[in-house]
Amino acid sequence: MQKAIKEAKKGPTEGGIPIGSVLAKGGTVIGRGHNQRVQKGDPTAHAEIECLRSAGRIKSYKELTLYSSLMPCYMCAGAIVQFGIKRVVAGELRTYSGGQSFMEEHGVEVTNLDNKECYELLQGFIEQHPDLWKEDIGKLPD
């Protein structure tokens, strides 16, 4: 999880949102990414998607674990299910509950660490940038 947190901390230094993700097999990192939706102007550039992109083509994801500083949203949960990732470890879900039940319904083992550092990192960002956060999760009023 510390590597996902390190990725998350990159976001605000680039004008983005502090969410990070790492894909690993055992202790070996296969891919990593952080939310770059703002930086790239790409609504799909969530941390988990960027992590999968950095990992590149993989024949099988079944032995891999995806670590994310925040519970993956439904879009990212869909990618996790689609590619057959069997284990997700989330830093926290208090700031955003995401797609935990969706992943579990599709056979993904989901662990919520309720990590204080993950929570405080994102909660502090939300307090300072509420509109950017609402935009990221699709909750800005019309």
N, C-alpha and C positions, 0 to 999 in steps of 0.2 A: 504494500500500500504506500510505502514511503516514496517509491518511484512514481506512482500515480500522483501523489501530492506534489512532488517536484515538478511534474508536468503541469499540474493545475496552477502553480505559482507563475508559470510563464505567461498565462493569459493576460493578467492585469498589466504586466510590463509592456505588452503590445497593444493595450487599449481594449482587451477582450475580457472574457469571463473566466473565473478561476475554477475550471473543471478539467481534470486530467485522467488519463486512462493508460493502462499497460496490459499487453497480452503476453502471457508467459507460459512456458512449459517447465515445470519444476522451478528452478531458480534462474532459468535462462529467459531473458526478455526477447520476444519475437517481434513485437511492435510497440510503439508508444505514440501518444498524441495528446493534444490539448484542444479545448474548444477554440475554434478559429472562425466562428460564424461571423463575427464583427470584422475581423481582420481581412477575411477573404470576400466578404459580402455574399456568403454562401449559406443559406439557411440549413443545409445538411451537414455543415462542417462541425458537428459535435465531436467531443473528445473521443468517444468510442469509434465513430466512423473514421476519424483521422487516424486512430490507432490501427484499425483494420487496413486502411489504405497504406500505412507505413509498413505493415507486415507483408503486404504483397500477396501473391497467390500462394495458397497453402492447400495441399491435397486433402487434409483432414484437420478439422479444428477440435475434434472430440477429446483430445488429451490436453487441451489448452485451458487456461483460466484467464478470464478478463477481470482486471482490477480497475475500478473506477472510483474517483473521489466522491461521486454522487450516484445515487441509484439511477441506472439508465432510463431514459424516457421511452415512450412507446416506439418511436422510430428506431432507436438504437436497440431496444429489446427485440424488435422485428429482425434486425440484422443478426443479432445473437442467435435467435431461434433459426433463422434461415440457414446460417452457416454451421449449425450444430455444435456451438460452444456449449459445453455441459455444466460449466461452473462460472458463476459471477460473484465477485466479492466487492461490495459497495461500501464506501467510506461512511455514508450516512444517507438518510432519507427524510430527515425532519424538514429540510428546506424545500424538498420536492420529492413526492412519493414515487413517481415514475411508474415503470411497467413491471414491478416485482411480480404481481399476481399473474400477469400475462406470461412471463418467463417460466414461472413455476408450473402453470397449467400446461406448458409445452416441454416439461421434463428437465428444465434447467435448475440446478441447485443454486439457490441464491442465499448469500450470507450478508447481513447488514452489520457492520462493525460498530455503528454509532460512534464513529471516531470524532473526538472533540476537535482536533485540528481541522479536519475536513469541514465540520459544521461551522466552526468559527470563521474559517477562510471564506466560505460562501455567504454566510449570514452577514458578515461585515461588508461584503461586496453588495449584497442586496440592499442593505441599509443606505449605502452611499449612492447606489445606482438603481433605484427601483424600476424606473422605466426601461432601462436596458435589460434588466432581468425579466420583466414582464414580456418584453419583445422576444427574448430568447425562448421562453416557454409558451409563446403564442397567446398571451393574456392581455395584450394592450387593447383598450377599447377602440372601436371603429372611429 
